[in-house]
Amino acid sequence: MNNYDASLINDLAPRKFTKRGVIWTSFLVILIILGIIAYADQLIKGQVVTSMRDYALWGIYISNFVFFVATSFVGSVAVAILRLSKKSWRTPLVRIAEIITFASISMAGITIMIDMARPDRLLYLFIYGRLQSPIIWDVIIIPTFLAISFLLLYYPLLPDFAILKNHFKEKNSTLSKWYGRLSLNWSGSEVQKAVQSRAIKILAVLILPVGIVLQTIDAWLFSTTYRIGWDSTNFGPYFIAGAFVAGMGALIAVVYVVRRVRNLENYITDLHFDKLGKLLVLACLIYLYFNINEYLIPFFTAKKGEMTHLDVLFTGHYAPLFWFVTIGGLIIPIIVLMFKKGRKPFPMFIIALLVVVASWWKRYLIVTPTLLHPFLPIQGVPESWHHYFPSLHEWIITTATLAMALLIITLLVRYLPVIPIERTAEERELLKNNKNIES
């Protein structure tokens, strides 16, 4: 291994947590523990500790579930498109996208179980599930997407694990041993490389349609209920476009933090943020179009139920949240990112955070207002059933799930080379040889 290779490995190899890293991880663990305590209390006392009732029977848990599913779409878009396009600029971004996808879809599966009042009956979905129900489609597609996401994250890591095994042999024998086991005896032979390349290509091809199916099934879970606000054949592409926005926002935010914490400015450059900014603009424009389509047609058809729903969103109780989500999560990002200065790393990070927050609240707006406007007027029930706002239990548990997703990302970033070592070395060597040929 020459000096150049050693320098590259030192830059990209995992490092110990700094003091800030330890504080951050401890903070996430505390939030998760609080969430476990709140969930245990919910299991003991029942869903009465939540604000969910006969009408708002989904609430924040399903909003959070849909957000996690949407965010996981970044793996389908970024990984499939960027891997299959073979563009060299995508190398520092793909693994981070894979990590976000794996963390998000893992927490989506857990979140849906949190919403169940009787999680002990989860097995019944597999034993007695009926294909006529869209819910069973979700039960099938989420584990499938999780498995593909894991394999797409793991297979490209094999050469890097072998490199890290040698790198940590003298520095940390225990870590070296673990990397050696994870490398599955990778030697870098031509046969191994051919099998790995073929496997990655197959997985990259598979994850895009599976990701689209996952988003579409989630949309169908809503639209097949025929409720006002959900009764739309537009909901499939509407969810896909929204997932594109949420996923790209999450990717940009995590890329910025990883770049800053790991001092990877030489590897994740302004060029990467410029290209990600253009992708986010495209995503926001597409999603803005679907939002206009989703609200404009009901407005002109002027059905009484639809008008009541739109009034609540446009000028009523949910108007401040609706306009924050629309303006802050779509229009402002489009305007800012149209300019080159707006696609610099720090402005992009701020915009990405705004997009992610708006994307989460967008899912809340998709779920809650519609549930509170059933076919028949709400009557003969307590006044509190006419409204919904999450209880303290719901907020603590939901915050814990978000913290758990961040903890998974944090730990994977800590122990995995977030930028592929072998591929980066190969690309640099290829670039060097091309320059020598030209000169």
C-alpha positions in Angstrom: 0.0 0.0 0.0 1.6 3.3 -1.1 1.6 6.6 0.8 -1.3 7.9 -1.2 -3.4 5.0 -0.3 -2.5 5.3 3.4 -3.4 9.0 3.3 -6.8 8.2 1.7 -7.6 5.5 4.2 -6.7 7.7 7.1 -9.1 10.3 5.8 -12.0 8.0 5.2 -11.6 5.3 7.9 -14.0 5.5 10.9 -12.9 7.5 13.8 -13.7 7.6 17.5 -16.5 9.8 18.8 -15.3 13.3 19.8 -16.7 14.8 23.0 -19.5 16.3 21.0 -20.3 12.9 19.5 -20.5 11.3 22.9 -22.9 14.1 24.1 -25.0 13.8 21.0 -25.3 10.0 21.3 -26.1 10.2 25.0 -28.8 12.7 24.3 -30.4 10.4 21.7 -30.2 7.4 24.1 -32.0 9.5 26.8 -34.8 10.4 24.4 -35.1 6.7 23.4 -35.3 5.6 27.0 -38.0 8.1 27.7 -39.9 6.9 24.7 -39.6 3.2 25.9 -41.0 4.3 29.3 -43.9 6.1 27.7 -44.6 3.2 25.4 -44.6 0.7 28.3 -47.1 2.9 30.1 -49.2 3.0 26.9 -49.1 -0.8 26.7 -50.2 -1.1 30.4 -53.0 1.6 30.3 -54.0 1.3 26.7 -54.5 3.9 24.0 -56.5 6.0 26.5 -53.2 7.8 27.3 -53.1 9.1 23.7 -55.5 11.6 22.2 -56.6 9.2 19.6 -60.3 8.4 19.7 -63.0 6.9 17.4 -62.4 9.6 14.8 -58.7 10.6 15.0 -57.8 6.9 15.2 -54.5 7.2 13.5 -53.0 10.5 14.6 -49.3 11.3 15.0 -48.1 7.7 14.9 -49.3 7.1 11.3 -48.1 10.6 10.3 -44.7 9.6 11.6 -44.8 6.2 9.8 -45.6 7.8 6.5 -42.8 10.3 7.0 -40.3 7.5 7.6 -41.5 5.6 4.5 -41.2 8.8 2.5 -37.7 9.5 3.7 -36.6 6.0 2.9 -37.3 6.8 -0.7 -34.0 8.6 -1.0 -32.4 5.1 -1.2 -34.5 4.2 -4.2 -33.9 7.5 -6.0 -30.3 8.3 -5.1 -28.9 4.8 -5.0 -30.6 3.4 -8.0 -30.3 6.4 -10.3 -26.8 7.4 -9.2 -25.4 3.8 -9.1 -26.8 2.9 -12.5 -25.7 6.2 -14.1 -22.1 5.4 -13.1 -21.4 9.1 -12.6 -18.2 9.5 -10.6 -19.5 12.6 -8.7 -22.1 10.4 -6.9 -19.5 8.2 -5.1 -19.3 10.3 -1.8 -23.1 10.5 -1.6 -24.5 7.0 -2.3 -23.5 5.3 1.0 -24.9 8.1 3.1 -28.2 7.7 1.1 -28.1 4.0 1.8 -27.6 4.6 5.5 -30.6 7.0 5.7 -32.8 4.6 3.8 -31.9 1.7 6.1 -32.5 3.7 9.2 -35.8 5.2 7.9 -37.4 2.0 6.8 -36.3 0.2 10.0 -38.1 2.8 12.1 -41.1 2.7 9.8 -41.6 -0.9 10.7 -41.3 -0.2 14.4 -43.6 2.9 14.2 -46.5 1.0 12.7 -46.3 -1.5 15.6 -46.3 1.3 18.1 -49.7 2.4 16.7 -51.1 -1.0 17.3 -53.0 -1.2 20.6 -52.3 -5.0 20.7 -48.8 -5.5 19.2 -48.9 -9.1 20.5 -51.4 -9.7 17.6 -48.9 -8.6 15.0 -48.3 -12.3 14.0 -52.0 -12.5 12.9 -51.3 -10.1 10.0 -49.0 -12.8 8.6 -51.1 -15.8 9.5 -54.5 -14.4 8.6 -53.6 -11.6 6.2 -55.9 -11.2 3.1 -54.5 -10.0 -0.2 -57.8 -8.1 -0.7 -56.6 -5.7 2.0 -54.0 -3.0 1.2 -52.6 -3.4 4.7 -51.3 -6.8 4.0 -49.5 -5.3 0.9 -47.7 -3.0 3.4 -46.8 -6.0 5.6 -45.2 -7.7 2.6 -43.5 -4.7 0.9 -41.8 -3.1 4.0 -39.7 -6.2 5.0 -38.9 -6.7 1.3 -37.7 -3.1 1.0 -35.8 -3.4 4.3 -34.0 -6.6 3.1 -33.0 -5.0 -0.3 -31.8 -1.8 1.5 -29.7 -3.8 3.9 -28.1 -5.8 1.1 -27.5 -2.7 -1.0 -25.7 -1.1 2.0 -23.7 -4.2 2.9 -22.4 -5.7 -0.4 -20.5 -2.6 -1.5 -18.9 -2.5 1.9 -17.1 -5.8 1.5 -13.8 -4.4 0.0 -13.8 -1.5 2.5 -14.2 -4.0 5.4 -11.1 -5.9 4.1 -9.2 -2.6 3.9 -10.2 -1.6 7.4 -9.3 -5.0 8.8 -5.7 -4.3 7.8 -5.8 -0.7 8.8 -6.9 -1.4 12.4 -4.8 -4.6 12.8 -2.3 -2.7 15.0 -4.4 0.2 16.2 -7.4 -1.8 17.5 -7.3 -5.6 17.2 -10.9 -6.1 18.3 -12.2 -3.7 15.6 -9.9 -5.3 13.1 -11.4 -8.7 13.9 -14.9 -7.5 13.5 -14.2 -5.9 10.1 -12.5 -9.1 9.1 -15.6 -11.1 9.8 -17.8 -8.6 8.1 -15.6 -8.7 5.0 -16.6 -12.3 4.4 -13.0 -13.2 3.4 -12.9 -10.6 0.7 -9.6 -10.8 -1.2 -10.4 -8.6 -4.2 -10.1 -11.4 -6.8 -11.6 -10.9 -10.2 -14.3 -13.5 -9.5 -15.4 -11.8 -6.2 -15.5 -8.4 -8.0 -17.6 -9.8 -10.8 -20.1 -11.4 -8.4 -20.2 -8.3 -6.3 -20.7 -6.0 -9.2 -23.5 -8.2 -10.6 -25.2 -8.4 -7.2 -25.1 -4.6 -6.7 -26.5 -4.0 -10.2 -29.4 -6.4 -9.6 -30.2 -4.8 -6.2 -29.9 -1.3 -7.6 -32.4 -2.2 -10.4 -34.7 -3.9 -7.9 -34.9 -1.1 -5.3 -36.3 1.5 -7.6 -39.6 -0.3 -8.5 -39.9 -1.7 -5.0 -39.5 1.8 -3.6 -42.2 3.1 -6.0 -44.5 0.2 -5.0 -43.9 1.0 -1.3 -44.9 4.6 -1.7 -47.9 3.7 -3.9 -49.2 1.1 -1.5 -49.0 3.7 1.3 -51.0 6.1 -0.9 -53.6 3.4 -1.6 -54.0 2.7 2.1 -55.5 6.2 2.3 -57.2 6.6 -1.1 -59.1 3.3 -0.8 -61.0 4.6 2.2 -63.0 7.0 -0.1 -62.7 9.7 2.5 -62.8 13.4 1.6 -59.2 14.5 1.3 -58.0 11.1 0.4 -60.4 10.0 -2.3 -58.0 10.7 -5.2 -56.5 8.7 -8.0 -53.7 11.2 -7.8 -52.5 10.0 -4.4 -49.9 7.4 -5.8 -47.7 9.9 -7.7 -48.5 12.6 -5.1 -46.9 10.4 -2.4 -43.9 9.5 -4.6 -43.2 13.2 -5.4 -43.5 14.1 -1.7 -41.2 11.2 -0.8 -38.6 12.5 -3.3 -38.7 15.9 -1.6 -38.4 14.5 2.0 -35.7 12.1 1.0 -33.6 14.6 -0.8 -33.9 17.1 2.1 -32.8 14.4 4.6 -29.8 13.4 2.4 -28.6 17.0 2.1 -28.9 17.6 5.8 -27.0 14.4 6.7 -24.3 15.0 4.0 -23.7 18.5 5.4 -23.3 17.3 9.0 -21.1 14.3 8.0 -18.9 16.5 5.9 -18.5 19.1 8.7 -17.9 16.6 11.5 -15.6 14.3 9.6 -13.7 17.1 7.8 -14.5 15.6 4.4 -14.5 18.9 2.5 -11.9 17.5 0.0 -14.3 14.6 -0.8 -17.7 16.2 -0.5 -17.3 19.4 -2.4 -19.5 22.4 -3.4 -20.1 20.6 -6.7 -22.0 17.8 -4.8 -24.2 20.4 -3.0 -24.8 22.2 -6.3 -26.0 19.0 -7.9 -28.1 18.0 -4.9 -29.6 21.4 -4.9 -30.7 21.0 -8.5 -32.3 17.7 -7.7 -34.1 19.2 -4.7 -35.5 22.0 -6.9 -36.7 19.5 -9.4 -38.3 17.4 -6.6 -40.0 20.5 -5.1 -41.3 21.7 -8.5 -42.9 18.3 -9.2 -44.4 18.1 -5.8 -45.7 21.6 -6.0 -47.5 20.7 -9.2 -49.1 17.7 -7.6 -50.1 19.8 -4.6 -51.8 22.3 -6.9 -53.5 19.5 -8.7 -54.6 17.9 -5.5 -56.3 21.0 -4.1 -57.4 22.9 -7.3 -59.7 20.3 -8.7 -61.7 19.8 -5.4 -61.9 23.6 -5.1 -63.6 23.9 -8.5 -65.9 20.9 -8.2 -67.2 22.6 -5.0 -68.6 19.5 -3.3 -69.8 20.6 0.2 -67.6 18.1 2.0 -64.5 19.0 -0.1 -65.1 22.7 0.5 -65.3 22.2 4.3 -62.0 20.3 4.2 -60.3 22.9 2.0 -61.6 25.8 4.2 -60.1 24.1 7.2 -56.7 23.9 5.4 -56.7 27.3 3.6 -58.3 29.6 6.2 -59.3 27.6 9.2 -57.7 25.8 12.1 -54.9 24.2 10.1 -54.2 27.2 7.9 -51.0 28.4 9.6 -49.5 24.9 9.4 -50.7 24.4 5.8 -49.2 27.6 4.6 -45.9 26.9 6.5 -45.7 23.5 4.8 -46.5 24.9 1.4 -44.5 28.1 1.4 -41.6 27.0 3.8 -41.3 23.5 2.5 -41.8 24.1 -1.3 -41.9 27.7 -2.5 -39.0 29.1 -0.5 -36.6 26.2 -1.3 -37.5 26.6 -5.0 -36.7 30.3 -5.0 -33.5 30.0 -2.9 -32.1 27.0 -4.8 -32.7 28.6 -8.2 -29.7 30.8 -7.5 -26.1 29.4 -7.4 -25.3 31.1 -4.1 -28.3 29.3 -2.6 -26.8 26.0 -3.5 -23.7 26.5 -1.4 -23.3 24.0 1.6 -24.6 26.1 4.5 -27.7 27.7 2.8 -28.5 24.2 1.5 -28.3 22.8 5.0 -30.8 25.4 6.3 -33.1 24.8 3.4 -32.8 21.0 3.8 -33.8 21.3 7.5 -36.8 23.4 6.5 -37.8 20.9 3.9 -37.5 17.9 6.4 -39.5 19.7 9.1 -42.2 20.8 6.6 -42.3 17.2 5.2 -43.0 15.8 8.6 -45.8 18.3 9.2 -47.2 17.7 5.7 -47.8 14.0 6.7 -49.6 15.3 9.8 -51.9 17.4 7.6 -52.6 14.5 5.3 -53.7 12.3 8.2 -55.4 14.5 10.8 -57.8 16.9 9.1 -59.4 14.2 6.9 -60.1 12.0 9.9 -61.9 14.8 11.7 -64.2 15.3 8.7 -66.1 11.9 8.4 -69.0 11.4 6.0 -71.5 12.1 8.8 -71.2 15.0 11.2 -69.6 14.2 14.5 -72.4 14.1 17.1 -73.4 12.4 20.3 -69.8 12.2 21.5 -67.6 14.3 23.9 -66.5 17.6 22.6 -62.8 16.5 22.9 -63.5 13.9 20.2 -64.1 16.7 17.7 -60.5 17.8 17.8 -57.1 16.1 17.9 -53.7 17.1 19.1 -51.1 14.5 20.2 -50.8 13.8 24.0 -47.6 13.9 25.9 -47.2 10.2 25.5 -47.5 10.5 21.7 -45.0 13.3 21.5 -42.5 11.4 23.7 -42.8 8.2 21.8 -42.7 9.9 18.4 -39.6 11.9 19.4 -38.0 8.6 20.5 -38.6 7.0 17.1 -37.0 10.0 15.4 -34.1 9.8 17.9 -33.7 6.1 17.2 -33.4 6.8 13.4 -30.8 9.4 14.1 -29.0 7.0 16.5 -28.9 4.3 13.8 -27.5 6.9 11.3 -24.9 8.1 13.9 -23.7 4.6 14.7 -23.4 3.6 11.1 -21.5 6.8 10.3 -19.2 6.1 13.2 -18.3 2.5 12.3 -18.7 2.5 8.5 -16.6 4.4 5.9 -19.3 6.8 4.8 -17.3 7.4 1.6 -16.3 4.2 -0.3 -12.5 3.8 0.2 -11.8 1.3 -2.6 -13.9 3.0 -5.2 -12.5 6.5 -4.4 -9.0 5.1 -4.7 -9.8 3.5 -8.0 -11.4 6.7 -9.4 -8.4 8.8 -8.3 -6.0 6.3 -9.8 -8.0 6.4 -13.1 -8.0 10.2 -13.1 -4.3 10.2 -12.5 -3.6 7.8 -15.3 -5.8 9.9 -17.7 -3.8 13.0 -16.8 -0.5 11.2 -17.5 -1.8 10.0 -20.9 -2.9 13.5 -21.8 0.4 15.0 -20.8 
